């Protein structure tokens, strides 16, 4: 949104009410129906339609209609369609049917933040009720989009293999920040992890690693999201003064905050396709903050660390392997990785990453 406004577009936004909406001209609020009984009935009908029709009818629109009804899109359609947009960017695959109804002559960009047919594949409800629906949306709409982007090479390959579409890679890199490379301490190594919490990311494993690692290592967590889960993580770490939980900072302060640490730490086990081929914001924020990065061997993250030599990768996806890796790291190793991160930061920034995308945007007026 900020990028488009900076490039001279007047920007309207459709979505849930954002915390910061000082850029958009108009904001169209998506609201779930407040009638609990009606909401449950619509949700049940939506799942029934997914189960009974999306598996067999590629042109099924009942699920799309029910989704629009549940989230009030029919009400918004009348307001949006009259604007005659030049460009529409969609960041949720379930909004593609709505977008094609209102696009008119607009160019339509789909920003696939996940590989949607396997987004929540660890859940039975998703596999049984929604998988066919997501596949039907991909088959029906991806080929009709003018420009497709996604966030990791693994997702690019998956969309190409299953749906024969060419996704453009646009990784979730931050803007370049000019900042110093810190020198590590002889006696303590400060690690950091930040971001949203999902139970399938297994953050408790990182706590167990630090609890059993050499006492040189400490970690600060800056977490947001499921408060009950965060409380359980605090309980797990209770009594260890090398593990702290700190209130998250505003988005604009993330990279400067990270610069105070030595290692950006992310141990993530491959519990599903999207997790396996995850290429998260935090990886690039670690690098932009000139930290050494320590990760498990997730393929797309490992490729970046190996190429830029800016961190360390465990041999396998086990807690013991990560503990062994940390034990082998010395101060001089961390400082070398930080220098490499400083070199990589000039390449792994949004200014470089977005050039091809902005070249496409520049053709639209």
C-alpha positions, 0 to 999 in steps of 0.5 A: 500500500505504501509502495503504491502510494509512493509511486503516485497511485491513489490507493483504496483498501478492502480488508479487516480494519487495519491499525494504521490506515493513513495512506488509503483514500477509501477503506472498505471494511470486511465484516463477518456477520454478527448474527452467531446463528446465521454465521454458523449456518453459513459456515456449515453450508460453506463446508458442505458446498466445499465437500459435495461440489468443489470436488466434482464441479470446476465451475461451482460458485456456491462456495464463492457466494456463501463466502461473499455472504458471510463476509459482507462482500455483496454489500461492498461490491456495489461500492467498489465496482463503480471506482473503475480501478487501474490495478487490483492486488489480491492477497487472499485466494478466497477474494479472487472471485470477488476481485474478478467481479469488480475488476472491469478493465483493471490489471489484477495481481495475485500475491500468493502468501501461501501455497493455498491448496496445502495451507493448513494441511495438518488439520483434518477439517482443512483436508476434508472440507477445504482442500478441494475448494482451494484447488478449484480456486487455483484452477479457475482463477490463477490463469486469469490473473495478469501477474502472479507473485509468491514468496519462496522458490518452493512455492513458485515450483509447487504452483508451476507443477500443479497448476502450470502457472509462472509465479514471480518470486518476490521475497518478504525483504525489508527496506535497506537500513544503514547500520553498524555491525556489532562486535560479539562478547567474549562471555555471552551470546545474545540470541533473538526471535520475533514475530507471530506465534502459531502452534505449528511453528513449535516455538517451545522447541527453541526454549528447550534448545536454549535450556539445554545449550551452553550457558553462553547462550541467552534468548529474548522473544518478542512475540505476538498472537495467541496469548494463551500459547505465549503464556504456556511458553513462559511457563515452560521457560520459568526459572531460566534467566537466560530466556526472556519474553519482551513486548513486541516493538512497532514494525518500523523499530524491528530491525534497529531492535534486532541490531542489539543482538548477536544471533537471529534464531529460528528452529522450525521443523517441517510439519507441513508443506508451507512450513517446510518451504517457509521464507519468512520476513524475520530471516531477512530482518535478521540479515538486515540487522547484521546478525548471524543467523542460526536455523534448521535446514529448511531448504529455502532458508538454508539456500540463502544462508549457504549462499551468503555465508551469513549464518549456521545451519544444523545438520538435521531437524532435531533439538540435539542437532541444534544444541550441538551446532550452538556448542560449536559456534565461537565468537569469531564465527559469529563476527565473520557471519555478521560481516557477511550479513552486512554484505548481504543486506545490500542485496536482500532488501526491498529496493533490490527485490522489488525492481521487476515488480515495480517495472510491471507496476510502472506500465499501469496507469 
